[in-house]
Amino acid sequence: MNRLSWIGPLVAVVAASALLAGCHRPVDDAHATAPAGPTVERAGPVRWNAAAGAFELGGKRLKTVKLWTFDGSTEGFTAIGSKITPTPGQGIAVTIADPTIRSPRGLNVPGGQFPLVLVRLTRIAPAAAWDGALYYSTVAHAETVNFLGKPLSGGDPHVGETTTLVYDMSRQATGAPDWTQSTIDQIRLDVEDKPGGAFIIHQIAIAEIPDPAAVWPAAAPAPAAPPAAKP
C-alpha cells in the first residue's frame, strides 16, 4: 500500500473529532441561566436611580428606613412553595407557586413617618391572575384582610416590562389609618393571585413621602377595592 494512502482518512477522522468536541463544549453559564433583561420600564411617580442606588421622587432622593437590593442574597425574604433565588446583579428571581413573599420580622418601622412601600420588579413569565396585595403585621395584629394595601401606581406589568409598584399606606385599601398609627413588624407581598408567573424583584423599600401631592395629584383615583378572600 502507498505510504501516503492513510493520510487522507486520518485527517478526516481528526477533523470530525474536533467538530464533535466543539459541539459538546459547555455553554457560558451567564447566558444560559440569566433571565432576559427588561425591554421597557414603565414611567411612574417614583424612579430608581441606579447610579445613586436610591429611589427618587421628582428628581430628589427619598429617605428610606428599609432598602433591600438583594445583592447576591434574598436578604431574609422568604416564600412558601415558590422558588426564590438570588440573581447576581439583578435582584431575586421568584417563580410563583404560592404568591406569598415575606420580609424578615422585626422591621420596627414607624408607619406614620414611613408610609411609602416601593417594589421594583420585572415580569419574566405570564400568569393567570394579578394580585399585588401588600399585607403587614404589627405588635397588635397579624396579617389579615382587614389591613392591606394595593399599588396606586405600577401594577400588573406585561412580560418583559419593569415597573415600580407604589403603595401609599396612608391611603391603604383596607384598614386605614392603621399603618400610620402602628409600628410595622413585617410585610408580605402577594404578587399574583394564582401560580405560574415569574418575576425578578430588583429592589424593595419603605420610605417617607416628602410631598404627597407630587405622588398623587388631586385627580388621583381612590384605591381599588381589595379582594374578598385571603388570610
Secondary structure, DSSP 4 states (H G I P E B T S, - for coil): --TTTTHHHHHHHHHHHHHHHHHTSPP-HHHHHSPPPPSEE---SEEEETTTTEEEETTEEPPEEEEE--SSS-TT-EESSSEEEEETTTEEEEE-SS-EEEPPS---EETTT--EEEEEEEEEE--S-EEEEEEEEESS--SBTTBEE--SBS-SPPBTEEEEEEEEGGG-SBSTTTGGGSEEEEEEEEEESSTT-EEEEEEEEEE--S-HHHHS-TTPPPPPPPPS---
